[in-house]
Amino acid sequence: MLRRLVVISRPVLWINTIGTTVMGMWLAGFLWDWRVLPILIWVTLPFNLLIYGINDIFDQETDNINARKGGYEGAHIYPNEVKPIWWGVALTNLPFLGYFALTLPWQATAWMLAYALFFTFYSAPPLRLKARAYLDSFSNTDYAFPLAFVPLALGKEPIWLAVFALMAWSIAKHAYDAIQDIPQDSDTGIVTTAVHLGVKKTLIWCGFWWLVATVLFAMVNVPVAFVNLLISGYLVLKVWQNPTPKVAHDLYKYSITFPYVAGAVAGVQLVTAIFMGWY
């Protein structure tokens, strides 16, 4: 069952939580700090099982008609797996949250608890934010929370402009990714931002928030802002030319490029700054 839980946690997407955690450490001024290790372990299997396991439990109806599921983009789960998934989520996450509550500043723990609750109720009722237009996108600002709680855990003030920039980016990214699922969501009565707006209006929505992110990133790191502008502009324009869910799906793999490229750019700059004694 452990192997099955690992598959359900979608290891190919762990980079989304690991990357922001490492970035939070860098923004706090550390290339490496051993105090981050428990947080890094938490945001691998445990936290991704929380995100995607709970999502799979409550999305069984749509997943069964979604050709993307059943591979690296998500598992098809069976009814008899629901209880083991819940146990897996609880047993791998609650001990970490308890440890953090006992050892870290309360501000960091509060952000971590919000991180877990936002992702839980993104999929789970009664809130089920993923089925509520606009709230689905805004709830995905939680992907930026490590940029706040990691510095706080290390006794540093977060760079709030970076936090808000990644929040804006995440709002756009969520809506963009949801374009590819418009047919399946519509058929099952799920009204996401993308379903509500349609393809072209969703692209305008994404373009606005990616532009906000670019401006905010520019106040922190101009090269990262430039990378964001190039990648997001490309993604919007390519789908605008042929506004269909299929084209959005074909571009999905490129839509996850920005965090890796931007993180690499920021990391190289930070290493250079520390080496030269500028930081």
C-alpha angles and dihedrals in degrees: 000000000000090000090051091051090052090053091048090052089062101228091199087068098046087097088075092066098030092048095052091046092053090045090052089054092049092048088053087059101257128117086195135355122177090218087073094059097087090049091049091051090049094053093054118064099346100053096036089051086055092050100043102024092057089042091053092048094057097034099056092116096054094037091058091063097036114099090201092067124085095053139057091315093063145321132258104229128199126228091249089059095060096085095046090050091053090049091047092052093048097044095047099042110034095061090053093048090048091050092048091049090055099043110029134066111276092242091061092046091050091055090047092051090049088049091056096042095048092053093044095053093040085080106014127079145271089045100023090174094186090071095052117085114241092002087072091060097039092050089060090070082092089084086074096053095096088064085064105036099043095058090043089052088053093049095254132122112249120242093247095193089061091048092051092044092055090045090056090046091051093052089056095041094053094052091045093052090047092061090077090056098049095109095049094042092048092050092054097042098252110146107203124171088262093051091047096048103031124226103297097042089047089055089053089050091050093045091054095051093043088053090051088050091050092053092048093045089051089061088058107028124001097198091053090049090051092051090049092051093050097047097041092045090052093049094049096045095047093055092040089061090056107014103199133123089240093060089047089053092049089055094045094100090055092050090068093053099086100072091052096045094041091046091051091049093049092045094052090049092049093049090049092048093050092045091051092045094244097123 
